[in-house]
Amino acid sequence: MGKASFVPNLLTIMDRKEHARHRRLIGIGFSQSAMKSVNERLLHHVKSFYHVAYNAGLPDEANGWSHPLTMSDLYSYLTFNVMADFIYGKSYDLIHCPDYRHLLEHIEESNLRTGVLLYCPQLYIGRLDRKLFPRASTGNKTIHSFINQIIQERKSENGVGQSIYEQLGTQRKSTDHPLTPEEIRSEAMLLTIAGKIYIDPQSKL
């Protein structure tokens, strides 16, 4: 299942020096130059989002009304597409393809449990968190399996393309204290779930 569940990341590291090390190494992937290099890829995702939202807003010839669209879902699809592209260099196109949309529900369930435990870690005693969030455990396993699959695919592709995951791996050859493979996996997990947003599901276009 991978060790990311047991390896601290930027959200859970308590040691200031370790937190600074992680933040410095990960921050390279979000530098101004790094962001400029992905402008075209970001624009591609935004255009895809725009076309779907715009077409849904066109009036139907039969009744003159536009088609209802749950904007919270569409924004989450866009966020996931950008995340998968930037972090792993992978394309899943949730806006048009439903195959991986179920992951968003698992991410939301996992985030809810994590958020509660951050403020009330006592719930971990006796694994009370499992009783309060029974679906979160299944969700975590699904997310971990998904990330492990991506990582294995990236390894088999020999680092083709540009992604934050690859940059972190490259740093192992050029940095005195690089992130370990387990730390990279843990940070990738955090970045994967960090982009899930919540917007009122009643919001319609």
N, CA, C and O of each residue as an XYZ file, in Angstrom:
820
protein
N       0.823     -1.199      0.000
C       0.000      0.000      0.000
C       0.854      1.244      0.000
O       0.354      2.348     -0.214
N       2.169      1.069      0.245
C       3.058      2.232      0.234
C       3.196      2.783      1.640
O       2.344      2.554      2.498
N       4.286      3.517      1.865
C       4.590      4.017      3.201
C       4.110      5.430      3.441
O       4.334      5.982      4.518
N       3.450      6.033      2.455
C       3.067      7.421      2.600
C       2.179      7.640      3.814
O       2.161      8.737      4.373
N       1.429      6.596      4.239
C       0.525      6.751      5.374
C       1.302      6.991      6.666
O       0.761      7.574      7.605
N       2.560      6.551      6.731
C       3.315      6.604      7.966
C       4.461      7.620      7.921
O       5.180      7.771      8.909
N       4.640      8.301      6.824
C       5.733      9.253      6.670
C       5.178     10.670      6.738
O       4.282     11.018      5.969
N       5.701     11.502      7.656
C       5.194     12.869      7.791
C       5.397     13.675      6.513
O       6.331     13.431      5.749
N       4.508     14.634      6.297
C       4.649     15.555      5.169
C       4.499     16.982      5.695
O       4.453     17.200      6.906
N       4.424     17.952      4.783
C       4.358     19.354      5.189
C       3.203     19.653      6.142
O       3.284     20.576      6.951
N       2.136     18.877      6.045
C       0.983     19.124      6.899
C       1.184     18.610      8.313
O       0.618     19.158      9.260
N       1.987     17.559      8.466
C       2.091     16.889      9.762
C       3.464     16.963     10.420
O       3.601     16.570     11.579
N       4.482     17.455      9.719
C       5.823     17.553     10.304
C       5.814     18.566     11.443
O       5.339     19.689     11.273
N       6.328     18.182     12.583
C       6.376     19.056     13.752
C       7.745     19.731     13.915
O       7.832     20.839     14.445
N       8.804     19.068     13.463
C      10.153     19.621     13.586
C      10.344     20.781     12.607
O      10.122     20.621     11.407
N      10.748     21.926     13.105
C      10.856     23.124     12.272
C      11.912     22.978     11.180
O      11.699     23.406     10.046
N      13.046     22.378     11.520
C      14.113     22.219     10.528
C      13.679     21.275      9.412
O      13.945     21.525      8.237
N      13.011     20.194      9.790
C      12.530     19.257      8.778
C      11.461     19.900      7.901
O      11.431     19.704      6.686
N      10.592     20.666      8.537
C       9.534     21.341      7.782
C      10.146     22.327      6.788
O       9.688     22.434      5.650
N      11.176     23.040      7.221
C      11.849     24.001      6.340
C      12.525     23.290      5.172
O      12.513     23.788      4.046
N      13.116     22.118      5.444
C      13.771     21.346      4.374
C      12.758     20.900      3.336
O      12.984     21.060      2.137
N      11.665     20.353      3.778
C      10.609     19.912      2.850
C      10.064     21.096      2.058
O       9.898     21.021      0.840
N       9.790     22.187      2.766
C       9.211     23.354      2.108
C      10.141     23.928      1.049
O       9.702     24.356     -0.019
N      11.440     23.931      1.362
C      12.423     24.469      0.413
C      12.506     23.596     -0.840
O      12.521     24.116     -1.956
N      12.559     22.298     -0.665
C      12.708     21.389     -1.805
C      11.436     21.352     -2.663
O      11.507     21.354     -3.892
N      10.291     21.317     -2.012
C       9.040     21.280     -2.760
C       8.770     22.623     -3.432
O       8.192     22.688     -4.517
N       9.205     23.703     -2.757
C       8.964     25.039     -3.286
C       9.591     25.285     -4.639
O       9.125     26.142     -5.391
N      10.650     24.542     -4.965
C      11.305     24.700     -6.261
C      10.330     24.415     -7.398
O      10.376     25.060     -8.446
N       9.463     23.460     -7.184
C       8.477     23.106     -8.210
C       7.389     24.140     -8.389
O       6.631     24.093     -9.358
N       7.308     25.091     -7.440
C       6.292     26.142     -7.524
C       6.910     27.524     -7.668
O       6.258     28.536     -7.413
N       8.171     27.559     -8.077
C       8.851     28.840     -8.271
C       8.252     29.579     -9.461
O       7.477     29.009    -10.230
N       8.612     30.842     -9.605
C       8.066     31.650    -10.695
C       8.436     31.067    -12.054
O       7.607     31.017    -12.962
N       9.681     30.628    -12.186
C      10.111     30.051    -13.465
C       9.395     28.742    -13.748
O       9.047     28.450    -14.892
N       9.175     27.946    -12.690
C       8.477     26.672    -12.871
C       7.028     26.904    -13.294
O       6.500     26.178    -14.136
N       6.394     27.906    -12.717
C       5.009     28.211    -13.073
C       4.906     28.735    -14.505
O       3.945     28.432    -15.212
N       5.892     29.518    -14.930
C       5.876     30.020    -16.310
C       6.003     28.879    -17.309
O       5.431     28.928    -18.397
N       6.757     27.853    -16.931
C       6.991     26.737    -17.852
C       5.743     25.893    -18.089
O       5.685     25.124    -19.049
N       4.741     26.033    -17.213
C       3.527     25.225    -17.364
C       2.323     26.071    -17.785
O       1.183     25.611    -17.728
N       2.582     27.298    -18.204
C       1.486     28.187    -18.592
C       0.608     27.593    -19.690
O      -0.619     27.646    -19.608
N       1.239     27.030    -20.713
C       0.482     26.478    -21.836
C      -0.368     25.290    -21.401
O      -1.505     25.137    -21.845
N       0.184     24.458    -20.536
C      -0.574     23.306    -20.039
C      -1.752     23.759    -19.190
O      -2.837     23.184    -19.272
N      -1.541     24.787    -18.377
C      -2.632     25.311    -17.566
C      -3.722     25.906    -18.455
O      -4.913     25.710    -18.211
N      -3.302     26.633    -19.485
C      -4.263     27.246    -20.398
C      -5.105     26.187    -21.095
O      -6.297     26.389    -21.328
N      -4.492     25.065    -21.426
C      -5.227     23.957    -22.057
C      -6.355     23.476    -21.156
O      -7.472     23.257    -21.624
N      -6.074     23.309    -19.864
C      -7.094     22.837    -18.921
C      -8.200     23.877    -18.745
O      -9.381     23.534    -18.684
N      -7.806     25.148    -18.664
C      -8.795     26.212    -18.481
C      -9.715     26.313    -19.698
O     -10.920     26.518    -19.551
N      -9.151     26.169    -20.899
C      -9.973     26.223    -22.116
C     -10.960     25.066    -22.159
O     -12.108     25.243    -22.567
N     -10.527     23.894    -21.746
C     -11.411     22.733    -21.713
C     -12.568     22.984    -20.755
O     -13.718     22.672    -21.063
N     -12.256     23.548    -19.593
C     -13.270     23.890    -18.599
C     -14.240     24.928    -19.168
O     -15.456     24.801    -19.023
N     -13.694     25.940    -19.809
C     -14.515     27.032    -20.348
C     -15.499     26.526    -21.406
O     -16.669     26.908    -21.404
N     -15.021     25.667    -22.307
C     -15.880     25.191    -23.387
C     -17.075     24.404    -22.845
O     -18.194     24.551    -23.337
N     -16.835     23.575    -21.840
C     -17.928     22.793    -21.263
C     -18.925     23.719    -20.560
O     -20.136     23.583    -20.733
N     -18.404     24.662    -19.767
C     -19.283     25.582    -19.047
C     -20.062     26.475    -20.016
O     -21.251     26.729    -19.820
N     -19.386     26.941    -21.050
C     -20.040     27.831    -22.026
C     -21.138     27.095    -22.797
O     -22.247     27.605    -22.954
N     -20.818     25.905    -23.270
C     -21.804     25.146    -24.046
C     -23.011     24.762    -23.197
O     -24.137     24.721    -23.693
N     -22.771     24.480    -21.914
C     -23.893     24.142    -21.029
C     -24.797     25.346    -20.809
O     -25.983     25.201    -20.511
N     -24.224     26.536    -20.958
C     -25.012     27.742    -20.748
C     -25.810     28.182    -21.952
O     -26.616     29.107    -21.857
N     -25.600     27.533    -23.089
C     -26.363     27.889    -24.287
C     -27.805     27.425    -24.150
O     -28.043     26.330    -23.641
N     -28.761     28.211    -24.580
C     -30.171     27.818    -24.442
C     -30.528     26.645    -25.337
O     -30.060     26.544    -26.471
N     -31.362     25.763    -24.811
C     -31.846     24.622    -25.572
C     -32.877     25.098    -26.597
O     -33.735     25.924    -26.286
N     -32.787     24.580    -27.802
C     -33.700     25.024    -28.864
C     -35.147     24.663    -28.559
O     -36.070     25.344    -29.004
N     -35.340     23.591    -27.799
C     -36.709     23.131    -27.528
C     -37.445     24.022    -26.534
O     -38.606     24.368    -26.751
N     -36.774     24.395    -25.444
C     -37.482     25.160    -24.405
C     -36.836     26.502    -24.073
O     -37.377     27.272    -23.280
N     -35.695     26.783    -24.669
C     -35.048     28.070    -24.430
C     -34.244     28.160    -23.154
O     -33.642     29.195    -22.869
N     -34.225     27.069    -22.371
C     -33.457     27.057    -21.123
C     -32.106     26.387    -21.347
O     -31.970     25.485    -22.174
N     -31.116     26.846    -20.595
C     -29.806     26.195    -20.662
C     -29.828     24.929    -19.808
O     -30.712     24.754    -18.970
N     -28.858     24.057    -20.023
C     -28.780     22.814    -19.268
C     -28.187     23.088    -17.883
O     -27.224     23.846    -17.771
N     -28.744     22.484    -16.826
C     -28.187     22.690    -15.481
C     -26.802     22.056    -15.376
O     -26.545     21.004    -15.962
N     -25.930     22.694    -14.637
C     -24.562     22.202    -14.484
C     -24.118     22.455    -13.047
O     -24.174     23.585    -12.562
N     -23.684     21.412    -12.380
C     -23.191     21.559    -11.013
C     -21.765     22.094    -11.060
O     -20.826     21.362    -11.375
N     -21.614     23.372    -10.746
C     -20.317     24.020    -10.902
C     -19.269     23.472     -9.938
O     -18.086     23.426    -10.275
N     -19.694     23.051     -8.731
C     -18.724     22.500     -7.784
C     -18.034     21.270     -8.368
O     -16.828     21.092     -8.192
N     -18.798     20.415     -9.068
C     -18.210     19.232     -9.693
C     -17.250     19.636    -10.802
O     -16.148     19.096    -10.904
N     -17.664     20.574    -11.621
C     -16.832     20.983    -12.750
C     -15.524     21.607    -12.270
O     -14.467     21.345    -12.843
N     -15.588     22.424    -11.230
C     -14.364     23.014    -10.676
C     -13.456     21.933    -10.098
O     -12.234     22.007    -10.225
N     -14.057     20.932     -9.463
C     -13.250     19.841     -8.906
C     -12.584     19.029    -10.013
O     -11.441     18.600     -9.858
N     -13.277     18.813    -11.120
C     -12.680     18.111    -12.256
C     -11.486     18.904    -12.793
O     -10.433     18.338    -13.087
N     -11.667     20.214    -12.917
C     -10.579     21.066    -13.393
C      -9.386     20.998    -12.444
O      -8.243     20.861    -12.880
N      -9.661     21.095    -11.148
C      -8.587     21.049    -10.157
C      -7.828     19.732    -10.225
O      -6.598     19.713    -10.173
N      -8.562     18.635    -10.340
C      -7.920     17.322    -10.412
C      -7.074     17.204    -11.674
O      -5.967     16.668    -11.628
N      -7.582     17.697    -12.798
C      -6.832     17.623    -14.052
C      -5.519     18.389    -13.946
O      -4.473     17.905    -14.377
N      -5.581     19.584    -13.373
C      -4.368     20.393    -13.208
C      -3.403     19.694    -12.252
O      -2.201     19.629    -12.509
N      -3.946     19.168    -11.138
C      -3.114     18.475    -10.169
C      -2.380     17.296    -10.797
O      -1.166     17.168    -10.642
N      -3.105     16.438    -11.501
C      -2.499     15.244    -12.092
C      -1.442     15.604    -13.123
O      -0.414     14.934    -13.229
N      -1.695     16.653    -13.877
C      -0.753     17.095    -14.903
C       0.510     17.671    -14.272
O       1.619     17.271    -14.629
N       0.353     18.604    -13.343
C       1.500     19.294    -12.759
C       2.314     18.390    -11.839
O       3.544     18.422    -11.872
N       1.646     17.590    -11.025
C       2.367     16.763    -10.044
C       2.975     15.529    -10.689
O       4.119     15.176    -10.402
N       2.209     14.863    -11.568
C       2.671     13.594    -12.115
C       2.910     13.599    -13.625
O       3.477     12.649    -14.164
N       2.484     14.653    -14.305
C       2.623     14.673    -15.761
C       1.658     13.712    -16.430
O       1.943     13.195    -17.510
N       0.507     13.467    -15.793
C      -0.488     12.533    -16.317
C      -1.774     13.279    -16.665
O      -2.091     14.308    -16.069
N      -2.506     12.743    -17.637
C      -3.754     13.351    -18.061
C      -4.904     12.368    -17.842
O      -4.859     11.229    -18.306
N      -5.939     12.830    -17.125
C      -7.105     11.992    -16.865
C      -8.398     12.621    -17.379
O      -9.399     11.920    -17.533
N      -8.398     13.898    -17.640
C      -9.518     14.612    -18.264
C     -10.851     14.260    -17.621
O     -11.747     13.745    -18.289
N     -10.988     14.533    -16.332
C     -12.235     14.243    -15.634
C     -13.403     15.058    -16.172
O     -14.557     14.667    -15.999
N     -13.125     16.177    -16.818
C     -14.198     17.014    -17.355
C     -15.001     16.255    -18.410
O     -16.221     16.394    -18.491
N     -14.306     15.452    -19.216
C     -14.982     14.722    -20.289
C     -15.088     13.225    -20.018
O     -15.952     12.553    -20.582
N     -14.222     12.703    -19.164
C     -14.188     11.255    -18.927
C     -14.498     10.944    -17.457
O     -13.807     11.450    -16.573
N     -15.508     10.135    -17.180
C     -15.932      9.872    -15.793
C     -15.162      8.757    -15.081
O     -15.442      8.476    -13.916
N     -14.212      8.125    -15.742
C     -13.593      6.918    -15.196
C     -12.981      7.108    -13.809
O     -13.043      6.199    -12.981
N     -12.394      8.269    -13.545
C     -11.696      8.486    -12.277
C     -12.405      9.486    -11.370
O     -11.838      9.922    -10.368
N     -13.616      9.846    -11.704
C     -14.321     10.843    -10.894
C     -14.619     10.354     -9.483
O     -14.769     11.155     -8.560
N     -14.704      9.042     -9.319
C     -14.995      8.506     -7.987
C     -13.901      8.857     -6.985
O     -14.141      8.859     -5.778
N     -12.697      9.154     -7.482
C     -11.594      9.493     -6.586
C     -11.868     10.773     -5.810
O     -11.391     10.929     -4.686
N     -12.628     11.684     -6.394
C     -12.906     12.958     -5.734
C     -13.697     12.749     -4.446
O     -13.462     13.431     -3.448
N     -14.628     11.808     -4.472
C     -15.403     11.511     -3.263
C     -14.510     10.914     -2.187
O     -14.644     11.244     -1.009
N     -13.595     10.031     -2.593
C     -12.666      9.435     -1.629
C     -11.736     10.495     -1.041
O     -11.436     10.469      0.153
N     -11.284     11.422     -1.875
C     -10.400     12.488     -1.395
C     -11.126     13.369     -0.384
O     -10.551     13.755      0.634
N     -12.385     13.686     -0.663
C     -13.163     14.524      0.253
C     -13.352     13.827      1.595
O     -13.230     14.458      2.645
N     -13.645     12.541      1.566
C     -13.828     11.786      2.810
C     -12.523     11.725      3.604
O     -12.525     11.853      4.828
N     -11.412     11.528      2.896
C     -10.107     11.475      3.551
C      -9.748     12.818      4.155
O      -9.212     12.877      5.262
N     -10.036     13.900      3.440
C      -9.725     15.241      3.940
C     -10.532     15.572      5.197
O     -10.024     16.202      6.124
N     -11.787     15.142      5.215
C     -12.629     15.405      6.383
C     -12.056     14.730      7.615
O     -11.952     15.349      8.674
N     -11.684     13.464      7.482
C     -11.100     12.732      8.610
C      -9.787     13.361      9.043
O      -9.554     13.539     10.238
N      -8.918     13.703      8.084
C      -7.617     14.293      8.409
C      -7.786     15.630      9.122
O      -7.093     15.922     10.097
N      -8.725     16.443      8.614
C      -8.948     17.743      9.228
C      -9.410     17.636     10.666
O      -8.968     18.409     11.516
N     -10.301     16.682     10.956
C     -10.796     16.491     12.314
C      -9.673     15.997     13.222
O      -9.545     16.454     14.358
N      -8.859     15.065     12.727
C      -7.779     14.514     13.541
C      -6.702     15.551     13.850
O      -6.064     15.482     14.901
N      -6.493     16.508     12.949
C      -5.501     17.558     13.201
C      -5.895     18.396     14.414
O      -5.039     18.825     15.188
N      -7.197     18.623     14.571
C      -7.677     19.429     15.685
C      -8.041     18.597     16.912
O      -8.099     19.112     18.028
N      -8.281     17.325     16.694
C      -8.656     16.459     17.812
C      -7.970     15.100     17.660
O      -8.638     14.102     17.388
N      -6.638     15.048     17.834
C      -5.890     13.789     17.631
C      -6.271     12.701     18.621
O      -5.947     11.532     18.409
N      -6.963     13.073     19.712
C      -7.367     12.060     20.688
C      -8.289     11.013     20.082
O      -8.397      9.895     20.587
N      -8.953     11.389     18.990
C      -9.875     10.450     18.350
C      -9.143      9.254     17.749
O      -9.759      8.240     17.421
N      -7.815      9.381     17.607
C      -7.038      8.275     17.051
C      -6.870      7.156     18.076
O      -6.623      6.006     17.714
N      -7.006      7.499     19.354
C      -6.872      6.497     20.418
C      -8.006      5.479     20.299
O      -9.182      5.840     20.251
N      -7.634      4.223     20.252
C      -8.632      3.168     20.097
C      -9.266      3.163     18.726
O     -10.271      2.492     18.494
N      -8.657      3.934     17.797
C      -9.134      4.068     16.415
C     -10.620      4.436     16.363
O     -11.397      3.887     15.582
N     -10.981      5.395     17.233
C     -12.346      5.909     17.212
C     -12.640      6.591     15.884
O     -13.790      6.672     15.453
N     -11.570      7.086     15.235
C     -11.758      7.765     13.947
C     -12.360      6.824     12.904
O     -13.096      7.262     12.019
N     -12.051      5.547     13.007
C     -12.601      4.587     12.048
C     -14.112      4.427     12.217
O     -14.836      4.184     11.251
N     -14.571      4.566     13.451
C     -16.009      4.454     13.695
C     -16.725      5.723     13.247
O     -17.855      5.673     12.762
N     -16.049      6.867     13.415
C     -16.667      8.135     13.035
C     -16.619      8.356     11.520
O     -17.515      8.967     10.937
N     -15.560      7.849     10.902
C     -15.390      8.035      9.458
C     -15.111      6.686      8.795
O     -14.007      6.462      8.297
N     -16.089      5.793      8.782
C     -15.861      4.439      8.253
C     -15.501      4.415      6.773
O     -14.776      3.525      6.330
N     -15.994      5.377      6.008
C     -15.722      5.382      4.568
C     -14.358      5.968      4.254
O     -13.822      5.742      3.169
N     -13.789      6.722      5.191
C     -12.496      7.358      4.948
C     -11.380      6.331      4.807
O     -10.446      6.531      4.031
N     -11.472      5.224      5.559
C     -10.450      4.186      5.485
C     -10.399      3.575      4.090
O      -9.324      3.402      3.517
N     -11.575      3.250      3.550
C     -11.647      2.717      2.192
C     -11.148      3.748      1.190
O     -10.455      3.419      0.228
N     -11.514      4.998      1.434
C     -11.075      6.065      0.546
C      -9.565      6.210      0.525
O      -8.968      6.391     -0.536
N      -8.942      6.130      1.701
C      -7.485      6.237      1.782
C      -6.799      5.125      0.996
O      -5.818      5.362      0.292
N      -7.327      3.909      1.125
C      -6.737      2.779      0.412
C      -6.849      2.986     -1.098
O      -5.914      2.692     -1.843
N      -8.003      3.495     -1.543
C      -8.203      3.734     -2.971
C      -7.257      4.806     -3.483
O      -6.674      4.663     -4.558
N      -7.101      5.878     -2.718
C      -6.209      6.966     -3.125
C      -4.769      6.490     -3.178
O      -4.044      6.798     -4.124
N      -4.350      5.739     -2.166
C      -2.975      5.224     -2.134
C      -2.720      4.300     -3.325
O      -1.665      4.369     -3.954
N      -3.680      3.446     -3.627
C      -3.523      2.541     -4.770
C      -3.394      3.332     -6.065
O      -2.588      2.996     -6.933
N      -4.189      4.376     -6.184
C      -4.144      5.222     -7.373
C      -2.779      5.892     -7.514
O      -2.201      5.908     -8.601
N      -2.266      6.444     -6.417
C      -0.968      7.121     -6.462
C       0.149      6.123     -6.738
O       1.070      6.420     -7.498
N       0.077      4.949     -6.131
C       1.090      3.924     -6.400
C       1.082      3.533     -7.872
O       2.135      3.300     -8.466
N      -0.108      3.463     -8.454
C      -0.219      3.143     -9.880
C       0.441      4.217    -10.727
O       1.174      3.908    -11.667
N       0.180      5.489    -10.395
C       0.795      6.580    -11.148
C       2.311      6.525    -11.054
O       3.012      6.653    -12.058
N       2.813      6.331     -9.829
C       4.261      6.317     -9.618
C       4.917      5.189    -10.407
O       5.975      5.383    -11.005
N       4.298      4.015    -10.412
C       4.845      2.904    -11.179
C       4.837      3.211    -12.667
O       5.777      2.862    -13.382
N       3.782      3.863    -13.134
C       3.715      4.239    -14.549
C       4.800      5.242    -14.901
O       5.415      5.149    -15.963
N       5.039      6.207    -14.010
C       6.061      7.211    -14.265
C       7.451      6.570    -14.300
O       8.298      6.964    -15.102
N       7.679      5.596    -13.443
C       8.969      4.910    -13.438
C       9.186      4.149    -14.739
O      10.290      4.145    -15.283
N       8.142      3.510    -15.235
C       8.252      2.734    -16.470
C       8.430      3.636    -17.686
O       8.928      3.201    -18.724
N       8.013      4.909    -17.547
C       8.143      5.858    -18.648
C       9.473      6.588    -18.625
O       9.734      7.449    -19.465
N      10.323      6.236    -17.648
C      11.674      6.791    -17.546
C      11.693      8.308    -17.459
O      12.543      8.964    -18.062
N      10.734      8.871    -16.691
C      10.768     10.301    -16.446
C      10.459     11.169    -17.639
O      10.965     12.288    -17.732
N       9.641     10.686    -18.555
C       9.285     11.478    -19.724
C       8.393     12.640    -19.294
O       7.443     12.451    -18.534
N       8.702     13.847    -19.784
C       7.889     15.013    -19.471
C       8.368     15.722    -18.221
O       9.372     15.340    -17.621
N       7.635     16.765    -17.832
C       7.986     17.555    -16.670
C       6.881     17.463    -15.634
O       5.704     17.620    -15.957
N       7.257     17.211    -14.401
C       6.297     17.148    -13.314
C       7.029     17.412    -12.008
O       8.248     17.269    -11.925
N       6.269     17.797    -10.993
C       6.852     18.046     -9.683
C       7.444     16.761     -9.118
O       8.495     16.789     -8.478
N       6.776     15.642     -9.351
C       7.285     14.358     -8.857
C       8.662     14.060     -9.439
O       9.556     13.607     -8.724
N       8.832     14.311    -10.717
C      10.121     14.067    -11.364
C      11.178     15.034    -10.857
O      12.337     14.656    -10.691
N      10.784     16.288    -10.609
C      11.733     17.264    -10.090
C      12.247     16.856     -8.719
O      13.434     16.994     -8.426
N      11.349     16.353     -7.882
C      11.767     15.899     -6.560
C      12.708     14.707     -6.667
O      13.649     14.585     -5.883
N      12.459     13.827     -7.634
C      13.350     12.696     -7.846
C      14.701     13.124     -8.361
O      15.719     12.550     -7.972
N      14.739     14.122     -9.230
C      15.997     14.635     -9.779
C      16.839     15.281     -8.697
O      18.067     15.209     -8.747
N      16.199     15.916     -7.713
C      16.927     16.585     -6.637
C      17.776     15.610     -5.829
O      18.736     16.012     -5.172
N      17.423     14.345     -5.881
C      18.189     13.354     -5.117
C      19.627     13.262     -5.626
O      20.509     12.774     -4.919
N      19.864     13.734     -6.858
C      21.205     13.670     -7.430
C      21.973     14.986     -7.281
O      23.183     15.035     -7.502
N      21.251     16.060     -6.900
C      21.896     17.373     -6.884
C      21.754     18.108     -5.556
O      22.177     19.259     -5.448
N      21.175     17.476     -4.554
C      20.953     18.122     -3.269
C      21.597     17.303     -2.160
O      21.569     16.073     -2.178
N      22.184     18.017     -1.183
C      22.864     17.330     -0.089
C      21.906     16.526      0.774
O      22.233     15.423      1.211
N      20.723     17.078      1.018
C      19.749     16.387      1.864
C      18.417     16.290      1.124
O      17.449     16.958      1.488
N      18.372     15.460      0.091
C      17.134     15.345     -0.704
C      16.055     14.590      0.055
O      16.318     13.948      1.071
N      14.850     14.679     -0.454
C      13.764     13.893      0.113
C      13.964     12.430     -0.256
O      14.400     12.113     -1.362
N      13.647     11.553      0.668
C      13.733     10.129      0.393
C      12.565      9.719     -0.507
O      11.590     10.464     -0.612
N      12.637      8.558     -1.155
C      11.499      8.107     -1.968
C      10.202      8.049     -1.180
O       9.135      8.357     -1.712
N      10.287      7.651      0.100
C       9.085      7.589      0.934
C       8.548      8.989      1.220
O       7.335      9.199      1.244
N       9.458      9.955      1.437
C       9.019     11.330      1.683
C       8.406     11.938      0.428
O       7.421     12.673      0.507
N       8.985     11.635     -0.724
C       8.440     12.130     -1.993
C       7.030     11.586     -2.201
O       6.129     12.310     -2.626
N       6.856     10.320     -1.900
C       5.542      9.697     -2.051
C       4.532     10.354     -1.098
O       3.391     10.614     -1.479
N       4.957     10.615      0.127
C       4.075     11.234      1.100
C       3.692     12.645      0.683
O       2.532     13.035      0.812
N       4.654     13.415      0.183
C       4.359     14.781     -0.265
C       3.468     14.761     -1.507
O       2.599     15.618     -1.670
N       3.688     13.787     -2.372
C       2.831     13.656     -3.559
C       1.402     13.355     -3.143
O       0.452     13.856     -3.744
N       1.254     12.533     -2.110
C      -0.075     12.222     -1.583
C      -0.740     13.486     -1.058
O      -1.921     13.724     -1.314
N       0.015     14.292     -0.326
C      -0.540     15.526      0.225
C      -0.968     16.481     -0.885
O      -2.050     17.064     -0.824
N      -0.121     16.640     -1.895
C      -0.460     17.532     -3.001
C      -1.679     17.029     -3.771
O      -2.457     17.821     -4.303
N      -1.838     15.717     -3.824
C      -2.962     15.136     -4.549
C      -4.288     15.472     -3.887
O      -5.256     15.815     -4.566
N      -4.335     15.374     -2.564
C      -5.601     15.602     -1.865
C      -5.810     17.065     -1.513
O      -6.922     17.464     -1.168
N      -4.747     17.878     -1.595
C      -4.856     19.277     -1.166
C      -5.716     20.108     -2.105
O      -6.240     21.145     -1.700
N      -5.871     19.672     -3.358
C      -6.586     20.486     -4.324
C      -8.077     20.293     -4.347
O      -8.773     20.993     -5.082
N      -8.601     19.350     -3.554
C     -10.054     19.123     -3.558
C     -10.755     20.295     -2.912
O     -10.501     20.619     -1.752
N     -11.628     20.924     -3.653
C     -12.328     22.098     -3.158
C     -13.788     21.756     -2.888
O     -14.318     20.760     -3.380
N     -14.410     22.600     -2.101
C     -15.844     22.421     -1.848
C     -16.566     23.706     -2.204
O     -16.210     24.788     -1.735
N     -17.578     23.573     -3.033
C     -18.455     24.673     -3.382
C     -19.873     24.163     -3.194
O     -20.137     22.983     -3.423
N     -20.773     25.011     -2.789
C     -22.149     24.618     -2.563
C     -22.672     23.802     -3.727
O     -22.784     24.331     -4.833
N     -23.001     22.521     -3.520
C     -23.464     21.671     -4.622
C     -24.764     22.143     -5.233
O     -25.151     21.662     -6.298
N     -25.448     23.070     -4.590
C     -26.687     23.594     -5.156
C     -26.410     24.680     -6.195
O     -27.314     25.160     -6.879
N     -25.101     25.062     -6.293
C     -24.750     26.105     -7.267
C     -24.901     25.547     -8.675
O     -24.244     24.568     -9.029
N     -25.750     26.155     -9.469
C     -26.027     25.698    -10.827
C     -25.725     26.805    -11.827
O     -25.810     27.992    -11.514
N     -25.371     26.387    -13.037
C     -25.208     27.338    -14.124
C     -26.441     27.267    -15.015
O     -26.527     27.989    -16.009
